[in-house]
Amino acid sequence: MNNKTSYKENGIFFTMFELKTIQESISLIVFPLMTVFIFKTEKLAWNHLVGSLLISLAVFVIFWKW
């Protein structure tokens, strides 16, 4: 399923902003996990956790129906 077929005008639930937010948040979750657990080239630090919390806050702001 790509962004164009999931767009709200096509009868699906998400707007373009929401789709982009989903795409970016998945990328920003998967990449650090792969780096730490599969490639084992980095270690998680406190700033990574704070950044993840801020990303979660951004997802909340985008999806909350104001």
DRENKOL-640234 format. One record per atom (N, C-alpha, C, O): residue in three letters; atom name; x negated, y negated, z. Coordinates in steps of 0.02 Angstrom, whole numbers, padded with zeros to 5 digits. Each point is the difference from the previous one (the first is absolute). Layout:
N
{residu = ALA&atome = CA&X = X&Y = Y&Z = Z}
...
This chain:
66
{residu = MET&atome = N&X = -00043&Y = 00059&Z = 00000}
{residu = MET&atome = CA&X = 00043&Y = -00059&Z = 00000}
{residu = MET&atome = C&X = -00045&Y = -00062&Z = 00000}
{residu = MET&atome = O&X = -00044&Y = -00006&Z = 00043}
{residu = ASN&atome = N&X = 00054&Y = -00038&Z = -00089}
{residu = ASN&atome = CA&X = -00040&Y = -00060&Z = -00002}
{residu = ASN&atome = C&X = 00041&Y = -00060&Z = 00022}
{residu = ASN&atome = O&X = 00060&Y = 00006&Z = 00012}
{residu = ASN&atome = N&X = -00092&Y = -00063&Z = -00006}
{residu = ASN&atome = CA&X = 00033&Y = -00060&Z = 00025}
{residu = ASN&atome = C&X = 00059&Y = -00021&Z = -00043}
{residu = ASN&atome = O&X = 00051&Y = -00023&Z = 00026}
{residu = LYS&atome = N&X = -00058&Y = 00029&Z = -00091}
{residu = LYS&atome = CA&X = 00053&Y = -00024&Z = -00044}
{residu = LYS&atome = C&X = 00065&Y = 00042&Z = 00008}
{residu = LYS&atome = O&X = 00054&Y = -00028&Z = -00002}
{residu = THR&atome = N&X = -00060&Y = 00093&Z = 00011}
{residu = THR&atome = CA&X = 00060&Y = 00041&Z = 00008}
{residu = THR&atome = C&X = 00029&Y = -00005&Z = 00069}
{residu = THR&atome = O&X = 00058&Y = 00018&Z = 00011}
{residu = SER&atome = N&X = -00096&Y = -00044&Z = 00038}
{residu = SER&atome = CA&X = 00025&Y = -00006&Z = 00068}
{residu = SER&atome = C&X = 00026&Y = -00070&Z = 00016}
{residu = SER&atome = O&X = 00022&Y = -00013&Z = 00056}
{residu = TYR&atome = N&X = -00024&Y = -00031&Z = -00104}
{residu = TYR&atome = CA&X = 00019&Y = -00069&Z = 00012}
{residu = TYR&atome = C&X = 00074&Y = -00006&Z = 00014}
{residu = TYR&atome = O&X = 00041&Y = 00037&Z = -00028}
{residu = LYS&atome = N&X = -00023&Y = -00083&Z = 00071}
{residu = LYS&atome = CA&X = 00069&Y = -00008&Z = 00025}
{residu = LYS&atome = C&X = 00050&Y = -00011&Z = -00056}
{residu = LYS&atome = O&X = 00057&Y = 00022&Z = 00005}
{residu = GLU&atome = N&X = -00076&Y = -00057&Z = -00058}
{residu = GLU&atome = CA&X = 00046&Y = -00013&Z = -00056}
{residu = GLU&atome = C&X = 00019&Y = 00065&Z = -00036}
{residu = GLU&atome = O&X = 00050&Y = 00001&Z = -00036}
{residu = ASN&atome = N&X = -00091&Y = 00051&Z = 00044}
{residu = ASN&atome = CA&X = 00015&Y = 00064&Z = -00032}
{residu = ASN&atome = C&X = 00043&Y = 00044&Z = 00045}
{residu = ASN&atome = O&X = 00009&Y = 00059&Z = -00015}
{residu = GLY&atome = N&X = 00018&Y = -00086&Z = 00069}
{residu = GLY&atome = CA&X = 00044&Y = 00038&Z = 00044}
{residu = GLY&atome = C&X = -00035&Y = 00036&Z = 00056}
{residu = GLY&atome = O&X = 00031&Y = 00038&Z = 00037}
{residu = ILE&atome = N&X = -00096&Y = -00049&Z = -00029}
{residu = ILE&atome = CA&X = -00038&Y = 00031&Z = 00054}
{residu = ILE&atome = C&X = -00007&Y = -00050&Z = 00057}
{residu = ILE&atome = O&X = 00011&Y = -00060&Z = -00010}
{residu = PHE&atome = N&X = -00030&Y = 00083&Z = 00067}
{residu = PHE&atome = CA&X = 00003&Y = -00038&Z = 00063}
{residu = PHE&atome = C&X = -00050&Y = -00056&Z = 00008}
{residu = PHE&atome = O&X = 00016&Y = -00049&Z = 00033}
{residu = PHE&atome = N&X = -00076&Y = 00052&Z = -00062}
{residu = PHE&atome = CA&X = -00053&Y = -00047&Z = 00017}
{residu = PHE&atome = C&X = -00006&Y = -00058&Z = -00049}
{residu = PHE&atome = O&X = 00014&Y = 00006&Z = -00059}
{residu = THR&atome = N&X = -00034&Y = -00065&Z = 00087}
{residu = THR&atome = CA&X = -00017&Y = -00057&Z = -00042}
{residu = THR&atome = C&X = -00073&Y = 00006&Z = -00022}
{residu = THR&atome = O&X = -00036&Y = 00044&Z = 00024}
{residu = MET&atome = N&X = 00015&Y = -00087&Z = -00070}
{residu = MET&atome = CA&X = -00069&Y = 00002&Z = -00023}
{residu = MET&atome = C&X = -00049&Y = -00015&Z = 00056}
{residu = MET&atome = O&X = -00054&Y = 00030&Z = 00003}
{residu = PHE&atome = N&X = 00071&Y = -00078&Z = 00041}
{residu = PHE&atome = CA&X = -00044&Y = -00015&Z = 00057}
{residu = PHE&atome = C&X = -00007&Y = 00060&Z = 00046}
{residu = PHE&atome = O&X = -00055&Y = 00014&Z = 00024}
{residu = GLU&atome = N&X = 00110&Y = 00020&Z = -00012}
{residu = GLU&atome = CA&X = -00002&Y = 00059&Z = 00044}
{residu = GLU&atome = C&X = -00041&Y = 00057&Z = -00031}
{residu = GLU&atome = O&X = -00038&Y = 00033&Z = 00034}
{residu = LEU&atome = N&X = 00046&Y = -00023&Z = -00099}
{residu = LEU&atome = CA&X = -00039&Y = 00051&Z = -00034}
{residu = LEU&atome = C&X = -00075&Y = -00014&Z = 00004}
{residu = LEU&atome = O&X = -00040&Y = 00046&Z = 00012}
{residu = LYS&atome = N&X = 00021&Y = -00108&Z = -00023}
{residu = LYS&atome = CA&X = -00071&Y = -00018&Z = 00004}
{residu = LYS&atome = C&X = -00026&Y = 00008&Z = 00071}
{residu = LYS&atome = O&X = -00057&Y = 00022&Z = 00010}
{residu = THR&atome = N&X = 00098&Y = -00038&Z = 00039}
{residu = THR&atome = CA&X = -00020&Y = 00009&Z = 00070}
{residu = THR&atome = C&X = -00010&Y = 00074&Z = 00016}
{residu = THR&atome = O&X = -00048&Y = 00018&Z = 00034}
{residu = ILE&atome = N&X = 00092&Y = 00025&Z = -00058}
{residu = ILE&atome = CA&X = -00006&Y = 00072&Z = 00010}
{residu = ILE&atome = C&X = -00065&Y = 00025&Z = -00032}
{residu = ILE&atome = O&X = -00038&Y = 00037&Z = 00031}
{residu = GLN&atome = N&X = 00026&Y = -00059&Z = -00092}
{residu = GLN&atome = CA&X = -00060&Y = 00022&Z = -00036}
{residu = GLN&atome = C&X = -00064&Y = -00020&Z = 00037}
{residu = GLN&atome = O&X = -00044&Y = 00041&Z = 00010}
{residu = GLU&atome = N&X = 00040&Y = -00103&Z = 00011}
{residu = GLU&atome = CA&X = -00060&Y = -00024&Z = 00033}
{residu = GLU&atome = C&X = -00009&Y = 00031&Z = 00068}
{residu = GLU&atome = O&X = -00056&Y = 00017&Z = 00019}
{residu = SER&atome = N&X = 00110&Y = -00009&Z = 00019}
{residu = SER&atome = CA&X = -00007&Y = 00029&Z = 00067}
{residu = SER&atome = C&X = -00021&Y = 00073&Z = -00004}
{residu = SER&atome = O&X = -00039&Y = 00023&Z = 00042}
{residu = ILE&atome = N&X = 00064&Y = 00014&Z = -00091}
{residu = ILE&atome = CA&X = -00022&Y = 00070&Z = -00008}
{residu = ILE&atome = C&X = -00075&Y = 00002&Z = -00017}
{residu = ILE&atome = O&X = -00037&Y = 00041&Z = 00027}
{residu = SER&atome = N&X = 00016&Y = -00084&Z = -00072}
{residu = SER&atome = CA&X = -00071&Y = -00003&Z = -00018}
{residu = SER&atome = C&X = -00044&Y = -00018&Z = 00060}
{residu = SER&atome = O&X = -00053&Y = 00029&Z = 00009}
{residu = LEU&atome = N&X = 00076&Y = -00076&Z = 00031}
{residu = LEU&atome = CA&X = -00040&Y = -00023&Z = 00057}
{residu = LEU&atome = C&X = 00003&Y = 00049&Z = 00059}
{residu = LEU&atome = O&X = -00039&Y = -00007&Z = 00047}
{residu = ILE&atome = N&X = 00083&Y = 00056&Z = -00049}
{residu = ILE&atome = CA&X = 00002&Y = 00053&Z = 00050}
{residu = ILE&atome = C&X = -00043&Y = 00058&Z = -00023}
{residu = ILE&atome = O&X = -00039&Y = 00027&Z = 00039}
{residu = VAL&atome = N&X = 00046&Y = -00007&Z = -00102}
{residu = VAL&atome = CA&X = -00034&Y = 00060&Z = -00025}
{residu = VAL&atome = C&X = -00076&Y = -00012&Z = -00007}
{residu = VAL&atome = O&X = -00039&Y = 00044&Z = 00018}
{residu = PHE&atome = N&X = 00018&Y = -00102&Z = -00043}
{residu = PHE&atome = CA&X = -00071&Y = -00012&Z = -00011}
{residu = PHE&atome = C&X = -00042&Y = 00006&Z = 00063}
{residu = PHE&atome = O&X = -00050&Y = 00035&Z = 00000}
{residu = PRO&atome = N&X = 00069&Y = -00068&Z = 00056}
{residu = PRO&atome = CA&X = -00041&Y = 00008&Z = 00060}
{residu = PRO&atome = C&X = 00000&Y = 00071&Z = 00027}
{residu = PRO&atome = O&X = -00051&Y = 00024&Z = 00025}
{residu = LEU&atome = N&X = 00107&Y = 00011&Z = -00029}
{residu = LEU&atome = CA&X = 00003&Y = 00069&Z = 00023}
{residu = LEU&atome = C&X = -00047&Y = 00044&Z = -00040}
{residu = LEU&atome = O&X = -00035&Y = 00042&Z = 00028}
{residu = MET&atome = N&X = 00034&Y = -00051&Z = -00094}
{residu = MET&atome = CA&X = -00045&Y = 00040&Z = -00041}
{residu = MET&atome = C&X = -00073&Y = -00017&Z = 00016}
{residu = MET&atome = O&X = -00042&Y = 00044&Z = 00003}
{residu = THR&atome = N&X = 00028&Y = -00108&Z = 00006}
{residu = THR&atome = CA&X = -00068&Y = -00022&Z = 00015}
{residu = THR&atome = C&X = -00026&Y = 00030&Z = 00065}
{residu = THR&atome = O&X = -00057&Y = 00022&Z = 00005}
{residu = VAL&atome = N&X = 00100&Y = -00021&Z = 00046}
{residu = VAL&atome = CA&X = -00021&Y = 00024&Z = 00066}
{residu = VAL&atome = C&X = -00001&Y = 00076&Z = 00003}
{residu = VAL&atome = O&X = -00048&Y = 00029&Z = 00025}
{residu = PHE&atome = N&X = 00101&Y = 00004&Z = -00050}
{residu = PHE&atome = CA&X = 00007&Y = 00072&Z = 00012}
{residu = PHE&atome = C&X = -00025&Y = 00044&Z = -00057}
{residu = PHE&atome = O&X = -00020&Y = 00057&Z = 00013}
{residu = ILE&atome = N&X = 00020&Y = -00080&Z = -00074}
{residu = ILE&atome = CA&X = -00023&Y = 00042&Z = -00056}
{residu = ILE&atome = C&X = -00072&Y = -00017&Z = -00018}
{residu = ILE&atome = O&X = -00042&Y = 00045&Z = -00002}
{residu = PHE&atome = N&X = 00028&Y = -00108&Z = -00011}
{residu = PHE&atome = CA&X = -00068&Y = -00019&Z = -00020}
{residu = PHE&atome = C&X = -00047&Y = -00007&Z = 00060}
{residu = PHE&atome = O&X = -00061&Y = 00007&Z = -00007}
{residu = LYS&atome = N&X = 00088&Y = -00022&Z = 00065}
{residu = LYS&atome = CA&X = -00038&Y = -00006&Z = 00063}
{residu = LYS&atome = C&X = -00057&Y = -00050&Z = -00006}
{residu = LYS&atome = O&X = -00056&Y = 00013&Z = 00024}
{residu = THR&atome = N&X = 00070&Y = -00069&Z = -00057}
{residu = THR&atome = CA&X = -00052&Y = -00051&Z = -00008}
{residu = THR&atome = C&X = 00009&Y = -00059&Z = 00047}
{residu = THR&atome = O&X = -00046&Y = -00040&Z = 00008}
{residu = GLU&atome = N&X = 00103&Y = 00033&Z = 00023}
{residu = GLU&atome = CA&X = 00014&Y = -00056&Z = 00044}
{residu = GLU&atome = C&X = 00035&Y = 00025&Z = 00063}
{residu = GLU&atome = O&X = 00024&Y = 00056&Z = 00003}
{residu = LYS&atome = N&X = -00023&Y = -00099&Z = 00048}
{residu = LYS&atome = CA&X = 00037&Y = 00014&Z = 00061}
{residu = LYS&atome = C&X = 00051&Y = -00056&Z = 00010}
{residu = LYS&atome = O&X = -00013&Y = -00058&Z = -00018}
{residu = LEU&atome = N&X = 00070&Y = 00075&Z = 00047}
{residu = LEU&atome = CA&X = 00050&Y = -00050&Z = 00015}
{residu = LEU&atome = C&X = -00023&Y = -00044&Z = 00057}
{residu = LEU&atome = O&X = -00026&Y = 00024&Z = 00050}
{residu = ALA&atome = N&X = 00037&Y = -00089&Z = -00057}
{residu = ALA&atome = CA&X = -00018&Y = -00049&Z = 00052}
{residu = ALA&atome = C&X = 00063&Y = -00038&Z = 00020}
{residu = ALA&atome = O&X = 00053&Y = 00009&Z = -00030}
{residu = TRP&atome = N&X = -00060&Y = -00050&Z = 00080}
{residu = TRP&atome = CA&X = 00059&Y = -00037&Z = 00025}
{residu = TRP&atome = C&X = 00028&Y = -00046&Z = -00053}
{residu = TRP&atome = O&X = 00061&Y = -00010&Z = -00003}
{residu = ASN&atome = N&X = -00102&Y = -00020&Z = -00039}
{residu = ASN&atome = CA&X = 00025&Y = -00046&Z = -00051}
{residu = ASN&atome = C&X = 00041&Y = 00036&Z = -00053}
{residu = ASN&atome = O&X = 00044&Y = -00030&Z = -00031}
{residu = HIS&atome = N&X = -00059&Y = 00093&Z = 00019}
{residu = HIS&atome = CA&X = 00040&Y = 00039&Z = -00047}
{residu = HIS&atome = C&X = 00070&Y = 00011&Z = 00029}
{residu = HIS&atome = O&X = 00050&Y = -00003&Z = -00036}
{residu = LEU&atome = N&X = -00047&Y = 00017&Z = 00100}
{residu = LEU&atome = CA&X = 00065&Y = 00010&Z = 00033}
{residu = LEU&atome = C&X = 00041&Y = -00064&Z = 00002}
{residu = LEU&atome = O&X = 00060&Y = 00001&Z = -00011}
{residu = VAL&atome = N&X = -00092&Y = -00057&Z = 00024}
{residu = VAL&atome = CA&X = 00035&Y = -00065&Z = 00000}
{residu = VAL&atome = C&X = 00025&Y = -00015&Z = -00070}
{residu = VAL&atome = O&X = 00056&Y = -00024&Z = -00008}
{residu = GLY&atome = N&X = -00097&Y = 00036&Z = -00043}
{residu = GLY&atome = CA&X = 00021&Y = -00010&Z = -00069}
{residu = GLY&atome = C&X = 00060&Y = 00043&Z = -00018}
{residu = GLY&atome = O&X = 00045&Y = -00023&Z = -00035}
{residu = SER&atome = N&X = -00045&Y = 00085&Z = 00059}
{residu = SER&atome = CA&X = 00057&Y = 00045&Z = -00014}
{residu = SER&atome = C&X = 00063&Y = -00026&Z = 00034}
{residu = SER&atome = O&X = 00054&Y = 00005&Z = -00029}
{residu = LEU&atome = N&X = -00060&Y = -00031&Z = 00089}
{residu = LEU&atome = CA&X = 00058&Y = -00029&Z = 00034}
{residu = LEU&atome = C&X = 00027&Y = -00060&Z = -00039}
{residu = LEU&atome = O&X = 00061&Y = -00009&Z = -00005}
{residu = LEU&atome = N&X = -00106&Y = -00032&Z = -00021}
{residu = LEU&atome = CA&X = 00022&Y = -00059&Z = -00039}
{residu = LEU&atome = C&X = 00035&Y = 00021&Z = -00065}
{residu = LEU&atome = O&X = 00048&Y = -00031&Z = -00021}
{residu = ILE&atome = N&X = -00073&Y = 00084&Z = -00010}
{residu = ILE&atome = CA&X = 00031&Y = 00026&Z = -00060}
{residu = ILE&atome = C&X = 00070&Y = 00026&Z = 00017}
{residu = ILE&atome = O&X = 00048&Y = -00011&Z = -00038}
{residu = SER&atome = N&X = -00042&Y = 00046&Z = 00095}
{residu = SER&atome = CA&X = 00065&Y = 00024&Z = 00022}
{residu = SER&atome = C&X = 00048&Y = -00058&Z = 00012}
{residu = SER&atome = O&X = 00059&Y = 00004&Z = -00016}
{residu = LEU&atome = N&X = -00084&Y = -00057&Z = 00045}
{residu = LEU&atome = CA&X = 00041&Y = -00060&Z = 00011}
{residu = LEU&atome = C&X = 00022&Y = -00030&Z = -00067}
{residu = LEU&atome = O&X = 00057&Y = -00022&Z = -00006}
{residu = ALA&atome = N&X = -00101&Y = 00021&Z = -00043}
{residu = ALA&atome = CA&X = 00018&Y = -00026&Z = -00066}
{residu = ALA&atome = C&X = 00055&Y = 00043&Z = -00032}
{residu = ALA&atome = O&X = 00046&Y = -00027&Z = -00031}
{residu = VAL&atome = N&X = -00051&Y = 00092&Z = 00038}
{residu = VAL&atome = CA&X = 00052&Y = 00045&Z = -00027}
{residu = VAL&atome = C&X = 00067&Y = -00014&Z = 00035}
{residu = VAL&atome = O&X = 00052&Y = -00002&Z = -00032}
{residu = PHE&atome = N&X = -00054&Y = -00008&Z = 00098}
{residu = PHE&atome = CA&X = 00061&Y = -00016&Z = 00037}
{residu = PHE&atome = C&X = 00031&Y = -00065&Z = -00026}
{residu = PHE&atome = O&X = 00060&Y = -00003&Z = -00011}
{residu = VAL&atome = N&X = -00102&Y = -00049&Z = 00001}
{residu = VAL&atome = CA&X = 00026&Y = -00064&Z = -00024}
{residu = VAL&atome = C&X = 00031&Y = 00006&Z = -00069}
{residu = VAL&atome = O&X = 00052&Y = -00030&Z = -00012}
{residu = ILE&atome = N&X = -00082&Y = 00069&Z = -00032}
{residu = ILE&atome = CA&X = 00026&Y = 00008&Z = -00068}
{residu = ILE&atome = C&X = 00067&Y = 00038&Z = 00001}
{residu = ILE&atome = O&X = 00046&Y = -00018&Z = -00037}
{residu = PHE&atome = N&X = -00041&Y = 00070&Z = 00077}
{residu = PHE&atome = CA&X = 00060&Y = 00043&Z = -00001}
{residu = PHE&atome = C&X = 00057&Y = -00022&Z = 00044}
{residu = PHE&atome = O&X = 00056&Y = 00022&Z = -00009}
{residu = TRP&atome = N&X = -00069&Y = -00066&Z = 00057}
{residu = TRP&atome = CA&X = 00053&Y = -00024&Z = 00045}
{residu = TRP&atome = C&X = 00048&Y = -00044&Z = -00040}
{residu = TRP&atome = O&X = -00021&Y = -00046&Z = -00036}
{residu = LYS&atome = N&X = 00085&Y = 00059&Z = 00043}
{residu = LYS&atome = CA&X = 00050&Y = -00040&Z = -00036}
{residu = LYS&atome = C&X = 00017&Y = -00061&Z = 00042}
{residu = LYS&atome = O&X = 00039&Y = 00004&Z = 00047}
{residu = TRP&atome = N&X = -00068&Y = -00061&Z = -00064}
{residu = TRP&atome = CA&X = 00007&Y = -00062&Z = 00038}
{residu = TRP&atome = C&X = 00066&Y = -00030&Z = -00013}
{residu = TRP&atome = O&X = 00016&Y = -00053&Z = 00027}
